[in-house]
Amino acid sequence: MAISLAVVEDIDDIRNGLKDYFSIQKSIDSVDVFANMEDILARLHNGYKPDVILSDIGLPGINGIDGIKLISALTPETDVIM
């Protein structure tokens, strides 16, 4: 069973590298990337529900630790990896 993955990372090279890597994994169906927590939270408010979110901790604006609380409130079934 393939999963959907979202990556939240503010550094372009790291974010794009993670997208490239995860996009070729057979166990991952789709990869969406976000440069900050605010962007993924906006998508989650509109019904977006990835299976797993891989998030940086040190993000500008809402950091990963504060973001995990907001993510859990919006989509408790989504697993978050920091």
TORVONU-752920 format. One record per residue: x, y, z of N, C-alpha, C, O in turn. Coordinates in steps of 0.2 Angstrom, whole numbers, plus 5000, padded with zeros to 4 digits. Example, Ala and Ser with C-alpha at 12.3 -4.5 7.8 and 13.67 -1.06 7.14 Angstrom:
<pts>
+------+------+------+------+------+------+------+------+------+------+------+------+
!  npx !  npy !  npz ! capx ! capy ! capz !  cpx !  cpy !  cpz !  opx !  opy !  opz !
+------+------+------+------+------+------+------+------+------+------+------+------+
! 5066 ! 4972 ! 5039 ! 5062 ! 4978 ! 5039 ! 5066 ! 4984 ! 5039 ! 5071 ! 4983 ! 5042 !
! 5064 ! 4989 ! 5035 ! 5068 ! 4995 ! 5036 ! 5064 ! 5000 ! 5039 ! 5067 ! 5006 ! 5040 !
+------+------+------+------+------+------+------+------+------+------+------+------+
</pts>
This chain:
<pts>
+------+------+------+------+------+------+------+------+------+------+------+------+
!  npx !  npy !  npz ! capx ! capy ! capz !  cpx !  cpy !  cpz !  opx !  opy !  opz !
+------+------+------+------+------+------+------+------+------+------+------+------+
! 5004 ! 4994 ! 5000 ! 5000 ! 5000 ! 5000 ! 5004 ! 5006 ! 5000 ! 5009 ! 5007 ! 5004 !
! 5004 ! 5010 ! 4995 ! 5007 ! 5017 ! 4995 ! 5004 ! 5022 ! 4999 ! 4998 ! 5022 ! 5000 !
! 5008 ! 5027 ! 5001 ! 5006 ! 5032 ! 5006 ! 5007 ! 5039 ! 5002 ! 5011 ! 5039 ! 4998 !
! 5003 ! 5044 ! 5004 ! 5004 ! 5051 ! 5002 ! 5009 ! 5054 ! 5008 ! 5008 ! 5053 ! 5014 !
! 5013 ! 5058 ! 5005 ! 5018 ! 5061 ! 5010 ! 5018 ! 5069 ! 5008 ! 5018 ! 5071 ! 5002 !
! 5019 ! 5073 ! 5013 ! 5020 ! 5080 ! 5013 ! 5026 ! 5082 ! 5017 ! 5027 ! 5079 ! 5022 !
! 5030 ! 5086 ! 5014 ! 5037 ! 5088 ! 5017 ! 5036 ! 5095 ! 5018 ! 5034 ! 5099 ! 5013 !
! 5038 ! 5097 ! 5024 ! 5038 ! 5105 ! 5026 ! 5045 ! 5106 ! 5027 ! 5048 ! 5104 ! 5033 !
! 5049 ! 5110 ! 5023 ! 5056 ! 5112 ! 5024 ! 5057 ! 5119 ! 5021 ! 5055 ! 5120 ! 5015 !
! 5060 ! 5123 ! 5024 ! 5061 ! 5130 ! 5022 ! 5067 ! 5131 ! 5017 ! 5067 ! 5136 ! 5013 !
! 5072 ! 5126 ! 5017 ! 5078 ! 5127 ! 5013 ! 5076 ! 5123 ! 5007 ! 5075 ! 5117 ! 5006 !
! 5077 ! 5127 ! 5001 ! 5075 ! 5125 ! 4995 ! 5079 ! 5119 ! 4993 ! 5075 ! 5114 ! 4990 !
! 5085 ! 5118 ! 4993 ! 5089 ! 5113 ! 4991 ! 5087 ! 5106 ! 4995 ! 5087 ! 5101 ! 4992 !
! 5086 ! 5107 ! 5001 ! 5084 ! 5101 ! 5005 ! 5077 ! 5099 ! 5003 ! 5076 ! 5093 ! 5002 !
! 5072 ! 5104 ! 5003 ! 5065 ! 5102 ! 5001 ! 5065 ! 5099 ! 4994 ! 5062 ! 5094 ! 4994 !
! 5069 ! 5101 ! 4989 ! 5068 ! 5098 ! 4983 ! 5072 ! 5092 ! 4982 ! 5070 ! 5087 ! 4979 !
! 5077 ! 5091 ! 4986 ! 5081 ! 5084 ! 4987 ! 5076 ! 5079 ! 4990 ! 5076 ! 5073 ! 4987 !
! 5073 ! 5081 ! 4995 ! 5068 ! 5076 ! 4998 ! 5063 ! 5074 ! 4993 ! 5061 ! 5068 ! 4993 !
! 5060 ! 5079 ! 4990 ! 5055 ! 5078 ! 4985 ! 5057 ! 5073 ! 4980 ! 5054 ! 5068 ! 4978 !
! 5063 ! 5074 ! 4977 ! 5066 ! 5070 ! 4972 ! 5067 ! 5063 ! 4974 ! 5065 ! 5058 ! 4971 !
! 5070 ! 5062 ! 4981 ! 5071 ! 5056 ! 4983 ! 5064 ! 5052 ! 4985 ! 5064 ! 5046 ! 4983 !
! 5060 ! 5055 ! 4988 ! 5054 ! 5051 ! 4990 ! 5049 ! 5050 ! 4984 ! 5045 ! 5045 ! 4984 !
! 5050 ! 5054 ! 4979 ! 5046 ! 5053 ! 4973 ! 5047 ! 5047 ! 4969 ! 5043 ! 5044 ! 4965 !
! 5053 ! 5044 ! 4970 ! 5055 ! 5038 ! 4966 ! 5054 ! 5031 ! 4971 ! 5056 ! 5026 ! 4969 !
! 5052 ! 5032 ! 4977 ! 5051 ! 5027 ! 4981 ! 5044 ! 5023 ! 4979 ! 5039 ! 5027 ! 4979 !
! 5044 ! 5017 ! 4979 ! 5038 ! 5013 ! 4977 ! 5033 ! 5013 ! 4982 ! 5027 ! 5013 ! 4981 !
! 5035 ! 5014 ! 4988 ! 5030 ! 5014 ! 4994 ! 5026 ! 5021 ! 4995 ! 5022 ! 5022 ! 4999 !
! 5028 ! 5026 ! 4991 ! 5026 ! 5032 ! 4991 ! 5022 ! 5034 ! 4985 ! 5025 ! 5034 ! 4980 !
! 5016 ! 5035 ! 4986 ! 5011 ! 5037 ! 4980 ! 5012 ! 5044 ! 4978 ! 5012 ! 5045 ! 4971 !
! 5012 ! 5049 ! 4982 ! 5013 ! 5056 ! 4980 ! 5017 ! 5060 ! 4985 ! 5017 ! 5058 ! 4991 !
! 5020 ! 5065 ! 4983 ! 5024 ! 5069 ! 4987 ! 5022 ! 5076 ! 4986 ! 5023 ! 5079 ! 4980 !
! 5020 ! 5080 ! 4991 ! 5019 ! 5087 ! 4990 ! 5024 ! 5091 ! 4995 ! 5025 ! 5088 ! 5000 !
! 5026 ! 5096 ! 4993 ! 5031 ! 5100 ! 4997 ! 5029 ! 5107 ! 4999 ! 5025 ! 5110 ! 4995 !
! 5031 ! 5109 ! 5004 ! 5029 ! 5116 ! 5007 ! 5035 ! 5119 ! 5010 ! 5039 ! 5116 ! 5013 !
! 5035 ! 5126 ! 5009 ! 5041 ! 5130 ! 5012 ! 5040 ! 5132 ! 5019 ! 5045 ! 5134 ! 5022 !
! 5034 ! 5132 ! 5021 ! 5033 ! 5134 ! 5028 ! 5026 ! 5131 ! 5031 ! 5022 ! 5127 ! 5027 !
! 5025 ! 5131 ! 5037 ! 5020 ! 5128 ! 5040 ! 5013 ! 5131 ! 5038 ! 5008 ! 5128 ! 5038 !
! 5013 ! 5138 ! 5037 ! 5007 ! 5141 ! 5035 ! 5004 ! 5139 ! 5029 ! 4998 ! 5138 ! 5028 !
! 5008 ! 5137 ! 5024 ! 5006 ! 5134 ! 5018 ! 5002 ! 5128 ! 5018 ! 4997 ! 5126 ! 5016 !
! 5005 ! 5123 ! 5022 ! 5002 ! 5116 ! 5023 ! 4996 ! 5117 ! 5027 ! 4991 ! 5113 ! 5026 !
! 4996 ! 5121 ! 5032 ! 4990 ! 5122 ! 5036 ! 4984 ! 5125 ! 5032 ! 4978 ! 5123 ! 5033 !
! 4986 ! 5129 ! 5028 ! 4980 ! 5132 ! 5023 ! 4977 ! 5126 ! 5019 ! 4971 ! 5126 ! 5018 !
! 4982 ! 5122 ! 5016 ! 4979 ! 5116 ! 5012 ! 4975 ! 5111 ! 5017 ! 4970 ! 5109 ! 5015 !
! 4978 ! 5110 ! 5023 ! 4974 ! 5106 ! 5027 ! 4967 ! 5108 ! 5029 ! 4962 ! 5105 ! 5030 !
! 4966 ! 5115 ! 5030 ! 4960 ! 5118 ! 5031 ! 4955 ! 5117 ! 5025 ! 4949 ! 5117 ! 5026 !
! 4958 ! 5116 ! 5019 ! 4954 ! 5115 ! 5013 ! 4953 ! 5107 ! 5011 ! 4951 ! 5106 ! 5006 !
! 4954 ! 5103 ! 5016 ! 4953 ! 5096 ! 5015 ! 4959 ! 5091 ! 5013 ! 4958 ! 5085 ! 5012 !
! 4965 ! 5094 ! 5013 ! 4970 ! 5090 ! 5011 ! 4972 ! 5086 ! 5017 ! 4973 ! 5088 ! 5022 !
! 4973 ! 5079 ! 5016 ! 4975 ! 5075 ! 5021 ! 4980 ! 5069 ! 5019 ! 4978 ! 5064 ! 5017 !
! 4986 ! 5071 ! 5019 ! 4991 ! 5066 ! 5018 ! 4992 ! 5061 ! 5023 ! 4990 ! 5062 ! 5029 !
! 4995 ! 5055 ! 5021 ! 4995 ! 5050 ! 5026 ! 5001 ! 5052 ! 5032 ! 5000 ! 5051 ! 5038 !
! 5006 ! 5055 ! 5029 ! 5012 ! 5057 ! 5033 ! 5014 ! 5064 ! 5031 ! 5015 ! 5066 ! 5026 !
! 5016 ! 5067 ! 5037 ! 5020 ! 5074 ! 5036 ! 5027 ! 5073 ! 5039 ! 5027 ! 5072 ! 5044 !
! 5032 ! 5075 ! 5035 ! 5039 ! 5075 ! 5037 ! 5040 ! 5083 ! 5037 ! 5040 ! 5086 ! 5032 !
! 5041 ! 5085 ! 5044 ! 5042 ! 5092 ! 5045 ! 5049 ! 5094 ! 5048 ! 5051 ! 5091 ! 5053 !
! 5052 ! 5100 ! 5046 ! 5057 ! 5103 ! 5049 ! 5055 ! 5106 ! 5056 ! 5049 ! 5107 ! 5056 !
! 5059 ! 5106 ! 5061 ! 5057 ! 5109 ! 5067 ! 5058 ! 5117 ! 5067 ! 5054 ! 5121 ! 5069 !
! 5064 ! 5119 ! 5064 ! 5066 ! 5126 ! 5064 ! 5063 ! 5129 ! 5058 ! 5067 ! 5130 ! 5053 !
! 5057 ! 5131 ! 5058 ! 5054 ! 5134 ! 5052 ! 5053 ! 5142 ! 5053 ! 5052 ! 5143 ! 5059 !
! 5053 ! 5146 ! 5048 ! 5051 ! 5153 ! 5050 ! 5043 ! 5153 ! 5051 ! 5040 ! 5149 ! 5048 !
! 5041 ! 5158 ! 5054 ! 5034 ! 5159 ! 5056 ! 5032 ! 5153 ! 5061 ! 5035 ! 5153 ! 5066 !
! 5027 ! 5149 ! 5060 ! 5025 ! 5144 ! 5064 ! 5030 ! 5138 ! 5064 ! 5032 ! 5136 ! 5058 !
! 5034 ! 5137 ! 5069 ! 5039 ! 5132 ! 5069 ! 5036 ! 5125 ! 5069 ! 5030 ! 5124 ! 5070 !
! 5040 ! 5120 ! 5068 ! 5037 ! 5113 ! 5068 ! 5034 ! 5110 ! 5074 ! 5029 ! 5107 ! 5074 !
! 5036 ! 5112 ! 5080 ! 5033 ! 5110 ! 5086 ! 5026 ! 5113 ! 5087 ! 5022 ! 5109 ! 5089 !
! 5026 ! 5119 ! 5086 ! 5019 ! 5122 ! 5086 ! 5015 ! 5120 ! 5081 ! 5009 ! 5119 ! 5082 !
! 5017 ! 5119 ! 5075 ! 5013 ! 5116 ! 5069 ! 5010 ! 5110 ! 5070 ! 5005 ! 5108 ! 5068 !
! 5014 ! 5105 ! 5074 ! 5012 ! 5098 ! 5075 ! 5005 ! 5098 ! 5079 ! 5001 ! 5094 ! 5078 !
! 5004 ! 5103 ! 5084 ! 4998 ! 5104 ! 5087 ! 4992 ! 5106 ! 5083 ! 4987 ! 5103 ! 5084 !
! 4994 ! 5110 ! 5078 ! 4988 ! 5113 ! 5074 ! 4987 ! 5107 ! 5069 ! 4981 ! 5106 ! 5067 !
! 4992 ! 5104 ! 5066 ! 4990 ! 5098 ! 5062 ! 4986 ! 5093 ! 5065 ! 4981 ! 5091 ! 5062 !
! 4988 ! 5091 ! 5071 ! 4984 ! 5086 ! 5075 ! 4977 ! 5088 ! 5076 ! 4972 ! 5083 ! 5075 !
! 4976 ! 5094 ! 5077 ! 4969 ! 5096 ! 5078 ! 4965 ! 5096 ! 5071 ! 4959 ! 5095 ! 5071 !
! 4968 ! 5097 ! 5065 ! 4965 ! 5097 ! 5059 ! 4964 ! 5090 ! 5056 ! 4959 ! 5089 ! 5053 !
! 4969 ! 5086 ! 5057 ! 4969 ! 5080 ! 5054 ! 4972 ! 5075 ! 5058 ! 4978 ! 5073 ! 5057 !
! 4969 ! 5072 ! 5064 ! 4972 ! 5068 ! 5069 ! 4975 ! 5061 ! 5066 ! 4979 ! 5058 ! 5069 !
! 4972 ! 5059 ! 5060 ! 4974 ! 5053 ! 5057 ! 4981 ! 5053 ! 5053 ! 4983 ! 5048 ! 5052 !
! 4983 ! 5059 ! 5052 ! 4989 ! 5060 ! 5049 ! 4995 ! 5059 ! 5054 ! 4995 ! 5063 ! 5059 !
! 5000 ! 5055 ! 5052 ! 5006 ! 5055 ! 5056 ! 5011 ! 5060 ! 5054 ! 5012 ! 5062 ! 5049 !
! 5014 ! 5063 ! 5059 ! 5019 ! 5068 ! 5058 ! 5026 ! 5066 ! 5061 ! 5027 ! 5063 ! 5067 !
! 5031 ! 5067 ! 5057 ! 5038 ! 5065 ! 5058 ! 5042 ! 5071 ! 5058 ! 5042 ! 5075 ! 5054 !
! 5046 ! 5073 ! 5064 ! 5050 ! 5079 ! 5064 ! 5057 ! 5077 ! 5063 ! 5061 ! 5081 ! 5063 !
+------+------+------+------+------+------+------+------+------+------+------+------+
</pts>
